[in-house]
Structure formats: structure tokens, C-alpha cells
């Protein structure tokens, strides 16, 4: 049972890192966001 929690934690961490990285890259490429940031 413990290994399942370990795998779930690792999986959610990887998914969160990938989604956050992808979102950050998308926002940096978006010219509207660049204008909004000044």
C-alpha cells in the first residue's frame, strides 16, 4: 500500500511540474501577456 502512495505522489509532482512549465512557456510566448506585464 505504501508504494502506491509513493508512486501517486511522484506522479502528481511530475504532472504538476510539467503543467506549470508548459503554462509558463505559453505565457512567455503570448504577446498579450507581455504587453500586460509592461
Secondary structure, 3 states (H helix, E strand, C coil): CHHHHHHHHHHHHHHHHHHHHHHHHHHHHCHHHHHHHC
